[in-house]
Amino acid sequence: MKSSKKVLAFALAAAMVVTAVPATNAQAASTAKLSAKKATVYSAGYKTVTVTTPKSWKSVKVTATSNKKSVATVKKTAAKKIKVTGVKPGTAKVTVKVTYKTSTKKSAKTKTKKLTYTMKVAKVGVALSGESVVAVGSTTKLTNTKKNSSRAKITYTSSDDTIAKVDATTGVVTGVKAGKATITAKITVGKDSAETTKDVEVKNHVLSTVAQNKLTELKATVAGDTKNLKTTDFTVKSEATNVVYPVSKVTVDSKDASQVTLTLFSELKDAATYDVTLDGITKTFVASDGKVASIALDKATIPYATETEIKLVSKDANGVVVKELKYGNPDASYDFTINTNGNGYTNGSKLYLNKVGDTATAEITYKTGKYDQNGKPEGNIGPNKVTITAADQSAINDFKVRIDGANKKFDKAKDTNKIAAGETGKYAYFMIKDATGTEVSKYDYTVESSDKTVLMLASNTISNKSVRLTPVKQGTAYILFKDKDGKIVNSVAIDVTAGREAATLELDKYSVDASTSNTVAAKTVSVKVKDQYGDEVAASNYSNVHVSYLSGPVKNETAVAFNASKKAVVVTGAAFDASKTGAYVYKVAYTKDNKEIVARTLTVNVQKPGSAVDSYRLDLDKSSVDVKVDNDNKDSKIITAQLMGRSNGVDLKAVQNVTYTVKKSDGTVVFGNDNGKVVTGAAFGVDANYGDNDTTGSDLNIKLVDVSNGVATKNLGAGTYTVTATCKDAKNNDVTITSSFTVTDTQTKASADVKYNSVEPTTDTVEAALKAALVVTYGDDVYSNAKDAPEGAKTLVISKVEGKLNDGTEFKTKNTAVKGHDFNVSKLEVTVTVADGISMNVEVAVPGVITAK
C-alpha cells in the first residue's frame, strides 16, 4: 500500500515538472505558416518565402506551384524555402503544399496542409518631367517621375542629334541648334518595358525672368549664347497702349553670362504692365510708379586710403531705383552733404578716409517741393544720417546676401536683397569669399543693422551663415560686418520695400457650367489672391473678396457667392430659374477700405437638363491640392469625387450606387478592390465613412489632410492619383469613368544637425541617443534635448525611427538598444509645431553615424 502511494506521488511530481516547462514558439505553433502572404515585385524581381511548421510534425516535405508560370515562377531553394520570381506584369497565386506526419510510427498517416502566397508583378512605367525648352549650349535634365524597380534601366534617345543631344544614361539634354526634337525614354526591367516621349524645342535664347531695376533699366535672366545679343532681339511693349519701347543697350554680366541688363531710352514710371519678348518667349513685369519712397547711400563701407565715389540712391516702394545722385552734383529735389569728421577729405564725388575704422557722416534729404498752408514742407523724406566706415578689404573682398524663408542655404535661396515691411519668417543668407574667390572657412563675424528703425536683426552672430530679419519700415539699411576686434570690414544693403498688398486675383476656372437640377451639388471655383511680389496673401485677407452680379438673362445675386474659409466661389445651379437659362456674368473682386483693388469676371453657363440620363461624368471638386499645413492652412483638406448622370450634356443627378477605386501613378491600388481584396485607409470614405471597408456608395471623400484635436495628419503623399468610378446604366450595362488629381506638398522642411556624434544616452534606446545627439530646426523653432542645446530650444519628440546598427541589425522601434554600437538613421519623424495650436510629425534627414557609448 505504501509502495503504491510512493509511485503515485512520484508520477504526479513528474507531471508537474513537465507541465511547468514553458513551450517554445515552435512548439506552440499549431499549424504551418508562411513568412509572408503576398508581395509585389517588378519583372525578374523575387521574394524568398520561408515555411515554418510545428516541431511535433515529422517527415515534413514542402512543394510549391504557380497557377500562372508566365507571371511568376517558383523554385525550392531549401527544405522549407521557396524562391518566387516575377516574370511579367500580372498576378499569380502560388500554392505551397506541406505534407507531414504527427508520429514516427509506420502506421502514421501522411497529412497535407495547403497555403497560398500571392505574387503581384507590377508594370513598369515612365513619364518624363523637365523643361520642354532649352537654349543652344544649355542643358535641361529629363527625369522619370514614376516609381520603379531599383533594377530599372532607362535609355534616352533623340530624334535629331543635330538639334538636341541627350545623354543615353542621365537624360541630360543639350541644345545644339534651333529647332525641335523628340526625346524617347525606354525603361526596361527584366522582360517588361515601357517607353514615352517628350518634345523639346531648342531656341537660341531662353528668357526666364525679367524685373525692373531702375526707371530706364531692366534685369533679365537669359540662357544661351548671350554675348551676341543685340538690342533689336528684345521687344518691350506696354500691355495698356501696345507702344513698343526700344532698347538702347544690352549688357551681359562678366561673371554670370545669364544675367543681362537692358537699358531703355525712356523711363518707365507709369505703374503699368509691360511685356518683354525674346526669341518667342514673353515675360511680364509691373513698372515703377516713379514715386520716391526711400533714400540711402549706395555703400556704407569703403576701402581705407582710397578715393571712392559715393552716391545717393532713391527708390520707389518696391525697391526700383528712381534716382542715383553723385555726391557734389546739384539737384533741387535732394540735399546731400558729407562731414569727414577730420578723418579725410572729399574730392568731387569721391570720399577719402585715412585709416581702417575712420568714419564720415552723410546727411541726405528728399524734398517733394510741396508745402502746407502754413508753409511747412509736405512729404519730405529725411534728413537721414548715414555713417560711412573705412575698412580693410584686401583679405576679404566679396560679401553677398540673399533673403528667403527658413531652412535654406545661400545657393538655394532666392537671389534678392529685398524684404517687405512687416514681413515675418525671413532670413538673410550670406556668402563670404576671400581675395582668391574661395569661401572663407569660418563665419566668425558679428553683424548689426546700420538703421534699426528700418531693419532689426535677431542675432549679432552668423556662425550658421544666416540671421533672421525683422523689417520695420520702408527704406534701406545695411548689415555691417565686424571682425573679432569690432572693426567694420564690409556691408551689404537690405532694401525694405512697401508692405505686402493684394495686387492680383486668379480663378482656377473663368467659366463654369451649372445645372438647374436640384439633385446636383453646388460647384466651386477656387480663388487665389497674390501680392505685388507674387506671393499669396494671408488667409485672413480673403474676407475682403466679394462677388457681384454683372449681367445675365435675369438678375440673380444669390446663386453665386464667395466662401472665405474655402477660398472659393460657390455656384448653386438649383438657385437659378430653369426657364432663364444662358450665360450669367459675375465679378469676383478684392476690396480694401471699400475700394476695389483687383477683380476678375466669372461666367456661369446655366443649363436645364433633360429627364433621362444619357451620359456620365466623374466630377472632382479639386484637381490639385497642396497639403501644406501652416497658419494660413489650418483646416482639413478633402477632395470629393461624385459620378454625375447627364442629360443633353447637362448634369442631371448624382449616381447613387457607384464603386470607386483609387490608384497611384505606378498602378498601386490605395483604395478599392485589388484582386479580390478590399484596400482602404484613413484617407478614404465613401459617403464620408472614413476607414470603412465599403467601396460603393454615392460620393467618395478623400481626406488628404486631417486636422483634429490640435494634430495634423497627412494621409496621402505627393503624386498623381487616378480615380475610377463604375456603375450600371439603365440597361444594366457597365459604365466606367476615370479622372485624376494631383497632390503637392510645399511644407517647410525640417533639418537636423548632429551636435554630438558620440553620446551617452540616459537609457539604452535609440530614442534617448538621438535626443542627446540632435538639434532639429523647423521654421523659427529649435528642438533639442542635447546638453548645451540652443537657448529657447523646445523638447525634441521622436515619433518614428528606422535605421541600422554597425553589426547589420536593422531597427524600426524607438526602444531598440544601441549602447556599445554605432548606428545610422534611414528614417526619422519628429513632432513639430506647424501652426498655432497644431502639431504634426515631419520627416527629417539625419546625416552621418552616431555612436552610443
C-alpha positions in Angstrom: 0.0 0.0 0.0 2.8 2.4 1.0 4.7 1.4 -2.2 1.8 2.2 -4.5 1.3 5.6 -2.8 5.0 6.4 -3.4 4.7 5.5 -7.1 1.6 7.7 -7.4 3.3 10.6 -5.7 6.4 10.3 -8.0 4.2 10.3 -11.1 2.3 13.4 -10.0 5.6 15.2 -9.3 6.9 14.3 -12.7 3.8 15.5 -14.4 4.0 18.9 -12.6 7.6 19.2 -13.8 6.7 18.5 -17.4 3.8 21.0 -17.4 5.9 23.6 -15.7 8.4 23.7 -18.7 7.2 26.6 -21.0 6.6 25.8 -24.6 8.8 27.4 -27.2 7.3 29.4 -30.1 7.8 26.5 -32.5 6.2 24.0 -30.1 3.3 26.4 -29.5 2.7 26.6 -33.3 -0.3 24.5 -34.2 0.0 24.6 -38.0 2.2 25.5 -40.9 2.8 29.2 -41.7 4.4 31.3 -44.4 6.8 34.2 -43.6 4.6 36.4 -45.8 1.3 36.0 -47.6 1.9 38.4 -50.5 4.5 40.6 -52.3 4.8 43.0 -55.2 7.9 43.0 -57.4 8.8 44.0 -60.9 9.8 41.6 -63.7 12.8 39.5 -62.7 12.4 40.5 -59.1 12.0 37.8 -56.5 11.0 37.1 -52.9 12.1 34.2 -50.7 9.3 32.6 -48.7 10.0 30.6 -45.6 7.7 27.8 -44.3 7.6 27.2 -40.5 6.0 24.1 -39.0 5.4 22.8 -35.5 8.3 20.7 -34.1 5.9 17.9 -33.5 5.4 17.4 -37.2 7.6 14.6 -38.7 8.6 13.8 -42.3 7.8 17.3 -43.4 8.0 17.9 -47.2 7.3 21.2 -49.0 6.4 21.7 -52.6 5.1 24.8 -54.5 3.3 25.5 -57.7 2.3 28.7 -59.6 -1.0 29.0 -61.3 0.5 31.4 -63.8 4.0 30.5 -64.7 4.0 33.2 -67.3 3.6 35.7 -64.5 5.6 34.1 -61.6 7.8 31.0 -61.3 8.7 29.1 -58.2 11.9 27.3 -57.1 12.6 25.4 -53.9 16.0 26.7 -52.5 16.0 24.8 -49.2 13.9 22.3 -47.4 11.5 24.9 -46.3 12.4 27.9 -48.5 10.8 28.9 -51.8 12.0 31.5 -54.3 9.2 33.2 -56.1 10.3 35.2 -59.2 8.3 37.7 -61.2 8.3 37.2 -65.0 5.8 39.7 -66.5 3.1 42.0 -65.2 0.1 40.3 -63.6 -0.9 38.4 -60.5 -0.1 34.8 -59.7 -1.3 32.5 -56.9 1.4 30.2 -55.5 0.1 27.1 -53.7 2.5 25.8 -51.1 1.8 22.2 -50.2 3.1 20.8 -46.9 2.9 17.1 -46.2 3.7 15.7 -42.7 3.1 13.0 -40.1 2.3 13.5 -36.5 4.1 10.4 -35.4 7.2 8.4 -36.4 5.2 5.1 -36.3 5.0 3.3 -39.6 1.2 3.3 -39.3 1.1 7.1 -39.0 -0.8 8.6 -41.9 0.5 11.4 -44.1 -1.4 14.7 -43.7 -1.5 17.7 -46.0 -1.6 21.5 -45.4 -2.0 23.9 -48.3 -1.0 27.6 -48.0 -1.5 30.4 -50.6 1.0 33.1 -51.5 0.1 35.9 -53.9 2.8 37.4 -56.1 1.9 40.7 -58.0 4.3 41.7 -60.8 3.9 45.4 -61.3 4.0 47.1 -64.7 7.0 49.4 -65.1 6.2 52.9 -66.2 7.9 56.0 -67.5 6.8 59.6 -67.5 9.2 62.5 -68.2 9.4 65.8 -66.3 11.7 68.6 -67.2 11.9 71.8 -69.3 10.5 71.5 -72.8 12.5 74.5 -74.0 16.3 74.7 -73.8 18.8 77.2 -75.2 21.6 76.5 -77.6 24.6 75.4 -75.5 22.5 75.0 -72.4 21.2 71.8 -70.8 18.0 70.5 -69.1 17.6 67.2 -67.3 14.6 64.9 -68.0 13.7 62.6 -65.2 11.2 59.7 -64.8 8.5 60.7 -62.3 7.1 57.2 -61.9 8.1 54.8 -59.2 10.0 51.8 -60.5 12.4 49.0 -59.5 15.9 49.9 -58.4 17.0 47.5 -61.2 15.2 49.6 -63.9 17.4 50.7 -66.7 16.3 53.8 -68.7 17.8 54.6 -72.0 17.3 58.0 -73.7 17.5 58.8 -77.4 16.9 61.9 -79.5 15.1 62.0 -82.9 17.7 64.5 -84.1 21.1 64.8 -82.5 21.9 67.8 -84.7 19.2 69.8 -82.8 19.3 68.3 -79.3 21.6 65.7 -77.9 20.6 63.6 -75.0 22.9 61.6 -72.7 21.6 58.0 -73.0 22.0 57.3 -69.3 21.4 60.5 -67.4 18.7 62.1 -69.6 20.5 65.4 -69.8 19.5 67.2 -73.0 21.9 69.7 -74.6 20.7 72.2 -77.2 22.8 72.2 -80.4 20.9 74.4 -82.8 17.5 76.0 -83.0 14.7 73.5 -83.9 12.6 70.8 -82.4 13.4 67.2 -81.5 11.7 64.4 -79.7 13.3 62.6 -76.8 12.3 59.0 -76.2 12.8 57.3 -72.9 12.6 53.5 -72.7 12.6 51.7 -69.4 13.4 48.0 -69.0 13.1 45.7 -66.0 13.6 42.0 -66.7 11.2 41.1 -69.5 9.0 44.1 -69.0 9.5 47.5 -70.7 7.7 50.8 -71.4 8.5 54.0 -73.2 7.4 57.6 -73.6 8.4 60.7 -75.5 8.8 64.4 -74.8 9.1 67.1 -77.4 11.9 69.6 -76.8 12.4 72.9 -78.6 15.8 74.4 -78.8 16.0 78.2 -79.0 18.9 80.5 -79.5 18.0 82.2 -76.2 15.5 81.4 -73.4 14.2 84.2 -71.3 13.2 83.0 -67.8 12.8 86.2 -65.7 12.6 90.0 -66.0 12.3 92.7 -63.5 12.7 96.5 -63.4 15.9 97.6 -61.6 15.9 101.3 -62.5 13.5 103.6 -64.3 15.5 103.0 -67.5 16.9 99.6 -66.7 15.6 96.0 -66.7 17.4 92.9 -65.3 16.7 89.7 -67.2 17.9 86.1 -66.8 18.7 84.5 -70.2 20.0 81.1 -71.1 22.1 80.6 -74.3 24.9 82.4 -76.0 24.2 85.9 -74.6 27.4 87.5 -75.7 25.9 88.0 -79.2 22.6 89.5 -78.0 21.5 92.7 -79.8 19.2 95.5 -78.8 16.8 94.5 -81.6 16.5 91.0 -80.2 14.3 92.3 -77.4 10.8 93.8 -77.6 9.5 95.8 -74.6 5.8 96.6 -75.0 3.1 98.3 -72.9 0.1 96.0 -72.5 -2.2 99.0 -72.0 -1.1 101.0 -75.1 0.8 98.5 -77.2 3.5 101.1 -77.5 7.0 99.5 -78.1 9.9 101.0 -76.1 13.2 100.4 -77.9 16.3 99.1 -76.0 19.4 101.3 -76.3 22.0 98.9 -74.7 22.4 95.3 -73.8 25.0 94.5 -71.1 26.0 90.9 -70.1 27.4 90.3 -66.6 31.1 89.4 -66.9 30.9 86.8 -64.1 27.4 85.3 -64.9 26.6 85.4 -68.6 22.9 84.5 -67.9 22.4 87.9 -66.1 21.6 90.5 -68.8 20.8 94.2 -68.3 18.6 96.1 -70.7 18.9 99.9 -70.9 16.0 101.8 -72.3 15.8 105.2 -74.0 12.7 106.0 -72.0 11.8 105.9 -68.3 9.1 103.5 -67.4 7.2 105.0 -64.4 3.5 104.7 -65.1 2.9 101.6 -62.9 1.6 99.8 -66.0 2.2 96.2 -67.0 4.8 95.6 -69.7 5.7 92.5 -71.8 9.4 91.7 -72.6 9.8 89.2 -75.5 12.9 87.4 -76.6 13.0 84.6 -79.2 9.3 83.9 -78.9 9.2 83.8 -75.1 7.4 86.6 -73.2 7.7 87.6 -69.6 5.8 90.5 -67.8 6.6 93.0 -65.1 4.8 95.9 -63.5 6.7 99.2 -63.9 7.5 101.6 -61.1 5.2 104.5 -60.3 8.2 106.8 -60.2 7.4 108.0 -56.6 10.3 108.2 -54.1 9.6 106.1 -51.1 13.1 105.8 -49.5 16.6 107.3 -49.8 20.0 105.8 -48.8 23.7 105.7 -49.9 25.0 103.2 -52.4 27.5 102.0 -49.8 28.2 102.2 -46.1 31.8 100.9 -46.1 34.7 102.0 -48.4 38.3 100.8 -48.7 40.6 102.9 -46.4 43.1 105.3 -48.0 41.2 105.1 -51.3 39.2 107.7 -53.1 35.7 106.1 -53.5 32.7 107.5 -55.3 29.6 108.0 -53.1 26.1 108.2 -54.5 22.7 109.0 -53.0 20.1 106.4 -54.2 16.4 107.0 -54.1 13.9 104.1 -54.6 10.2 103.6 -55.0 8.0 101.5 -52.7 9.1 98.2 -54.5 12.8 98.9 -54.5 13.2 100.2 -58.0 15.9 102.9 -58.3 14.3 106.3 -59.1 17.4 108.4 -58.9 21.2 108.0 -58.5 22.9 111.2 -57.5 26.7 111.5 -57.2 27.9 113.5 -54.2 28.5 117.1 -55.2 26.1 117.1 -58.1 23.3 119.6 -57.5 19.7 118.6 -57.6 16.8 120.7 -56.3 15.0 117.6 -55.0 17.8 116.4 -52.8 20.1 117.7 -50.1 23.3 115.7 -49.8 26.3 116.6 -47.5 29.2 114.6 -46.1 31.2 115.5 -42.9 34.5 113.8 -42.9 34.9 114.4 -39.1 38.5 115.3 -39.7 39.3 111.8 -40.9 39.8 112.5 -44.6 38.5 114.6 -47.4 36.1 114.7 -50.3 37.2 115.3 -53.9 34.3 115.9 -56.3 32.0 112.9 -55.9 34.6 110.9 -54.0 35.4 110.3 -50.3 38.8 109.5 -48.8 39.2 108.2 -45.3 42.7 107.9 -43.8 42.7 104.5 -42.0 40.7 101.5 -41.0 37.9 102.4 -38.6 37.7 106.1 -39.6 34.2 107.3 -40.3 32.4 110.1 -42.1 28.8 111.2 -41.7 26.4 111.8 -44.6 23.1 113.6 -44.3 20.6 113.2 -47.0 17.1 114.5 -47.7 14.5 114.1 -50.4 12.2 117.2 -51.0 8.9 117.0 -52.7 8.7 120.7 -53.2 5.2 120.7 -51.7 4.1 122.8 -48.7 1.1 123.0 -46.4 -1.0 126.2 -45.8 1.5 127.1 -43.0 4.5 126.9 -45.4 5.8 123.7 -43.9 7.2 121.0 -46.3 5.0 118.1 -47.1 6.1 114.6 -47.9 9.8 115.1 -47.5 12.0 112.1 -46.5 14.8 112.8 -44.1 17.1 114.3 -43.2 18.7 110.8 -42.7 22.2 110.4 -41.2 24.4 107.6 -42.6 27.8 106.6 -41.2 30.4 105.6 -43.7 33.2 103.5 -42.3 36.7 102.8 -43.8 37.6 99.1 -43.9 40.4 96.8 -44.9 39.0 94.9 -47.9 42.3 93.4 -49.1 41.8 90.0 -47.4 38.0 89.6 -47.6 36.5 91.3 -50.7 33.2 89.6 -51.5 30.2 89.7 -49.2 26.9 88.6 -50.7 23.4 88.3 -49.2 20.1 86.6 -50.3 16.8 86.8 -48.5 14.4 83.8 -48.2 12.4 81.7 -45.8 13.7 79.4 -43.1 15.9 76.4 -43.5 17.7 77.4 -46.7 21.3 77.7 -47.8 22.7 80.6 -49.8 22.9 78.7 -53.1 19.2 77.6 -52.7 17.8 80.9 -51.5 16.1 83.5 -53.8 18.6 85.9 -55.3 17.2 89.0 -53.8 18.1 91.6 -51.1 14.5 92.8 -50.8 12.1 92.2 -47.9 8.7 93.7 -47.3 8.0 95.9 -44.3 6.2 93.9 -41.6 7.1 90.5 -43.2 8.0 87.7 -40.8 9.9 84.4 -41.0 12.6 85.7 -43.4 16.3 85.2 -43.1 19.4 86.8 -44.7 21.8 84.1 -46.0 25.4 85.0 -46.5 28.3 84.0 -48.8 31.7 85.4 -47.9 34.7 84.8 -50.2 38.4 85.8 -49.8 40.5 87.6 -52.4 41.0 84.4 -54.4 37.3 83.8 -54.7 37.3 80.9 -52.2 34.6 80.8 -49.5 36.1 81.6 -46.1 36.2 78.6 -43.7 34.8 80.4 -40.6 32.0 83.0 -40.4 33.4 84.4 -37.2 32.0 87.9 -37.7 29.4 89.9 -35.8 26.7 91.8 -37.6 24.5 94.7 -36.8 22.0 96.9 -38.6 23.0 100.4 -39.7 19.5 101.6 -39.1 17.4 99.7 -36.6 14.4 101.9 -37.3 14.4 100.3 -40.8 15.7 96.8 -40.1 16.5 94.7 -37.0 18.5 91.5 -36.7 17.6 88.6 -34.4 21.2 87.9 -33.6 24.6 89.5 -33.9 26.4 86.3 -34.9 26.4 84.4 -38.2 28.2 81.2 -37.4 25.4 79.3 -39.3 25.8 81.7 -42.2 22.4 83.4 -41.7 20.4 85.7 -39.5 16.7 86.3 -39.0 15.4 89.7 -40.1 12.7 92.0 -38.8 11.8 94.6 -41.4 10.4 97.6 -39.5 9.6 100.2 -42.2 10.3 101.1 -45.8 13.9 102.1 -46.5 17.4 100.9 -47.0 19.6 99.6 -44.2 23.0 98.0 -44.2 24.1 94.8 -42.5 27.5 95.8 -41.1 30.1 93.0 -40.7 32.6 93.4 -37.9 35.8 91.4 -37.2 37.0 90.0 -33.9 38.3 93.4 -32.9 34.9 95.0 -33.6 36.1 96.9 -36.7 33.7 97.2 -39.6 35.1 95.2 -42.6 32.2 95.3 -45.0 28.5 95.8 -45.5 25.6 94.6 -47.6 22.5 96.6 -48.4 19.0 95.4 -47.5 16.0 97.1 -49.2 12.9 97.1 -47.1 10.1 97.6 -49.5 6.5 98.5 -49.1 4.3 96.2 -47.0 2.6 93.4 -48.9 -0.7 94.4 -50.6 -3.1 92.4 -52.8 -2.2 93.0 -56.4 -3.6 90.1 -58.5 -6.6 87.8 -58.3 -6.8 84.4 -60.0 -9.6 81.9 -60.5 -8.9 78.2 -61.3 -11.8 78.5 -63.8 -13.2 81.6 -65.5 -16.2 79.8 -66.9 -18.3 77.1 -65.3 -21.4 75.1 -66.3 -24.3 74.9 -63.8 -27.3 72.6 -63.9 -30.7 73.7 -62.6 -31.4 70.2 -61.3 -32.0 70.3 -57.5 -30.2 66.9 -57.2 -26.8 68.3 -58.4 -24.4 69.7 -55.8 -23.1 73.2 -56.0 -19.8 73.8 -57.8 -16.8 75.6 -56.5 -14.3 77.9 -58.2 -11.0 78.4 -56.3 -9.8 81.9 -55.8 -6.1 82.9 -55.2 -5.1 86.5 -54.3 -1.5 87.4 -54.6 0.5 90.4 -53.5 2.7 92.7 -55.6 5.6 90.2 -55.1 3.7 87.2 -56.5 3.0 85.5 -53.1 -0.4 84.5 -51.8 -1.9 86.8 -49.2 -2.7 85.6 -45.7 -5.9 83.6 -45.3 -7.5 86.4 -43.2 -7.4 88.7 -46.2 -9.9 86.5 -48.1 -12.7 88.2 -46.1 -12.1 91.1 -48.5 -13.2 89.1 -51.5 -16.8 89.7 -52.8 -19.0 88.5 -55.7 -21.4 90.8 -57.5 -23.8 90.2 -60.4 -22.9 92.0 -63.7 -25.2 90.6 -66.4 -27.4 87.7 -67.5 -30.9 86.7 -68.6 -32.3 87.9 -65.2 -30.6 89.4 -62.2 -29.6 86.8 -59.7 -27.5 87.7 -56.7 -28.0 84.6 -54.5 -26.9 81.7 -56.7 -23.2 82.7 -56.7 -21.4 83.6 -53.5 -17.9 83.6 -52.0 -16.9 81.4 -49.2 -13.9 82.9 -47.4 -13.0 79.8 -45.4 -12.9 77.7 -48.6 -11.2 80.5 -50.7 -13.8 79.6 -53.3 -16.8 81.0 -55.2 -19.8 78.6 -54.7 -22.1 78.3 -57.7 -25.5 76.8 -56.8 -27.2 75.8 -60.1 -30.5 74.9 -58.5 -30.9 78.5 -57.3 -31.3 79.7 -61.0 -34.7 79.8 -62.7 -34.8 76.8 -65.1 -36.7 78.9 -67.6 -34.0 81.6 -67.7 -31.0 79.6 -68.9 -28.0 81.2 -70.6 -24.7 83.0 -69.6 -24.6 84.9 -66.3 -21.5 87.1 -65.6 -20.3 87.8 -62.1 -17.4 89.9 -60.8 -15.1 88.5 -58.2 -13.3 91.4 -56.6 -10.8 92.1 -53.8 -11.6 95.3 -51.9 -10.0 97.3 -49.2 -11.5 100.2 -47.4 -14.5 100.0 -49.7 -12.2 100.4 -52.7 -11.8 97.8 -55.4 -8.2 96.7 -55.7 -8.4 93.9 -58.3 -11.2 91.9 -60.0 -11.9 89.1 -62.4 -15.1 88.0 -64.2 -16.7 84.6 -63.9 -19.1 83.3 -66.5 -21.8 80.8 -65.3 -23.4 78.9 -68.1 -26.8 77.9 -66.7 -28.4 74.9 -68.4 -31.5 72.8 -67.9 -31.0 69.0 -68.2 -33.4 66.6 -69.9 -35.4 63.9 -68.0 -33.2 60.8 -68.5 -29.5 60.1 -68.1 -27.7 59.6 -71.4 -24.1 60.0 -70.4 -21.8 60.2 -67.3 -19.1 62.5 -65.9 -16.8 61.9 -62.9 -16.6 65.2 -61.0 -13.7 66.0 -58.7 -14.3 69.2 -56.8 -10.5 69.9 -56.8 -7.9 68.7 -59.4 -4.8 69.8 -57.4 -4.3 70.3 -53.6 -1.2 71.4 -51.7 -1.2 69.6 -48.4 0.9 72.2 -46.6 -0.2 73.0 -43.1 0.6 76.4 -41.5 -1.2 79.3 -40.0 -2.9 80.1 -43.4 -3.8 76.4 -44.0 -5.2 75.0 -40.7 -8.2 73.1 -41.9 -8.6 69.5 -43.1 -8.2 69.2 -46.9 -10.7 67.0 -48.7 -11.4 66.1 -52.3 -14.9 64.8 -53.2 -15.5 62.6 -56.2 -19.0 62.2 -57.5 -20.3 60.4 -60.6 -22.8 62.6 -62.3 -25.5 61.3 -64.6 -26.0 63.7 -67.5 -28.8 64.5 -69.9 -28.4 66.6 -73.1 -24.9 67.5 -72.0 -26.0 68.8 -68.6 -25.7 67.2 -65.1 -29.0 65.7 -64.1 -28.3 63.8 -60.9 -25.6 62.1 -58.8 -25.4 58.4 -59.3 -26.1 56.6 -56.0 -24.6 53.1 -56.5 -21.0 53.7 -57.6 -18.0 51.6 -56.9 -14.7 53.6 -56.5 -11.1 52.7 -57.0 -8.1 55.0 -56.5 -4.6 54.2 -57.8 -1.2 55.8 -57.6 0.6 56.6 -60.8 2.5 53.3 -60.7 -0.8 51.4 -60.6 -0.8 50.5 -56.9 -4.3 50.4 -55.5 -4.6 52.7 -52.5 -8.4 52.4 -52.2 -10.9 49.9 -53.7 -10.8 46.3 -54.8 -7.4 44.9 -55.5 -7.7 41.4 -57.0 -10.5 40.4 -54.6 -9.1 42.2 -51.5 -10.5 45.5 -50.3 -7.9 48.2 -49.7 -8.8 51.2 -47.7 -7.3 53.6 -45.2 -7.8 56.8 -43.1 -7.8 59.0 -46.2 -10.9 57.4 -47.9 -14.5 57.3 -47.0 -17.5 56.5 -49.2 -20.2 59.0 -48.2 -17.7 60.3 -45.5 -17.5 56.9 -43.7 -13.7 57.1 -43.4 -11.7 53.9 -42.8 -14.8 51.8 -43.7 -14.3 48.8 -46.0 -17.3 49.8 -48.1 -16.2 50.9 -51.6 -19.7 51.5 -53.0 -22.0 54.5 -52.5 -22.7 58.0 -53.8 -19.7 60.2 -53.0 -16.0 59.3 -52.4 -14.4 61.6 -49.9 -10.6 61.7 -49.9 -9.2 63.4 -46.8 -5.7 64.3 -47.8 -5.0 66.2 -44.5 -6.8 65.6 -41.3 -6.6 68.4 -38.7 -8.3 67.5 -35.4 -7.7 67.9 -31.7 -4.6 70.0 -32.4 -2.9 67.4 -34.6 -2.4 67.4 -38.3 -2.0 64.1 -40.2 -1.2 63.8 -43.9 -2.9 60.7 -45.3 -1.7 60.8 -48.9 1.8 61.6 -50.2 2.6 63.9 -53.1 1.9 62.5 -56.5 -0.8 62.0 -59.1 -3.8 59.7 -58.4 -6.4 58.2 -60.7 -10.0 57.8 -59.5 -12.1 55.2 -61.3 -15.9 55.1 -60.8 -18.0 52.2 -62.1 -21.8 51.7 -62.1 -24.6 50.1 -64.1 -26.7 52.2 -66.5 -30.5 51.9 -67.0 -29.9 48.9 -69.3 -27.6 47.2 -66.8 -24.5 47.8 -68.9 -21.2 48.6 -67.1 -20.1 52.2 -67.1 -16.5 53.1 -66.2 -15.3 56.7 -65.9 -11.9 57.9 -64.7 -10.4 61.3 -63.6 -7.3 62.3 -61.7 -6.0 64.7 -59.1 -2.5 65.8 -58.1 -1.2 66.2 -54.5 1.7 68.6 -53.9 3.5 69.3 -50.7 5.3 72.6 -50.2 5.6 72.1 -46.4 8.6 73.8 -44.8 11.3 71.2 -44.4 12.8 70.3 -41.1 16.6 70.0 -40.8 18.8 68.1 -38.3 22.3 68.8 -37.1 24.2 66.2 -35.2 25.5 68.3 -32.3 27.3 65.3 -30.8 28.5 62.3 -32.9 29.2 60.3 -29.7 26.7 60.3 -26.8 25.9 58.5 -23.5 22.1 58.1 -23.6 20.3 58.2 -20.3 18.6 55.0 -21.2 19.7 52.3 -23.6 17.4 53.2 -26.5 17.9 54.7 -29.9 15.3 57.4 -28.9 17.4 58.5 -26.0 20.6 58.5 -28.1 19.0 60.7 -30.8 17.7 63.1 -28.2 21.2 63.5 -26.8 22.7 64.0 -30.2 20.4 66.1 -32.4 19.3 69.7 -32.8 16.3 69.9 -35.1 15.2 73.1 -36.7 11.7 73.8 -38.2 11.0 77.3 -39.2 11.9 79.6 -36.3 11.7 76.8 -33.8 14.6 74.7 -32.5 14.0 71.3 -30.8 16.7 69.6 -28.8 17.4 67.7 -25.5 21.1 67.7 -26.0 23.4 69.3 -23.5 24.3 72.9 -24.4 21.2 73.0 -26.6 20.5 76.4 -28.1 18.7 78.8 -25.8 14.9 78.5 -26.0 15.1 75.0 -27.6 11.9 73.0 -27.3 11.7 69.4 -26.2 12.5 67.0 -29.1 9.8 64.4 -29.5 10.6 61.5 -31.7 7.6 59.7 -33.3 9.2 57.2 -35.6 12.7 56.0 -36.3 14.3 53.4 -38.6 17.9 52.5 -39.2 20.8 50.0 -38.8 23.4 49.1 -36.2 27.0 48.6 -37.1 26.5 44.8 -36.7 23.9 44.8 -39.5 20.9 44.7 -37.3 18.0 46.8 -38.7 15.7 48.5 -36.3 12.2 50.1 -36.6 11.4 50.9 -33.0 12.3 53.7 -30.7 13.3 51.4 -27.8 16.0 49.5 -29.7 19.1 49.0 -27.6 22.1 50.9 -29.1 24.7 51.2 -26.3 28.0 49.9 -27.5 27.0 50.4 -31.1 27.5 52.8 -34.0 24.2 53.4 -35.9 22.8 55.4 -38.7 19.2 56.5 -39.3 17.4 55.9 -42.6 14.1 57.5 -41.5 13.3 59.8 -38.6 10.0 61.5 -37.9 9.7 64.2 -35.2 6.8 66.1 -33.8 6.9 69.9 -34.5 4.5 72.8 -34.3 3.4 73.7 -37.8 0.7 76.3 -36.9 -0.7 78.0 -33.8 -2.1 75.1 -31.7 -1.3 72.4 -34.3 1.5 69.9 -34.2 2.5 67.4 -36.9 5.0 64.6 -37.5 7.6 65.6 -40.1 10.4 63.6 -41.6 14.0 64.8 -41.2 17.2 63.5 -42.6 20.0 62.6 -40.1 23.5 62.9 -41.5 26.4 60.6 -40.6 26.8 58.0 -37.9 26.1 58.3 -34.2 28.0 56.3 -31.5 26.1 55.3 -28.3 28.6 54.6 -25.5 
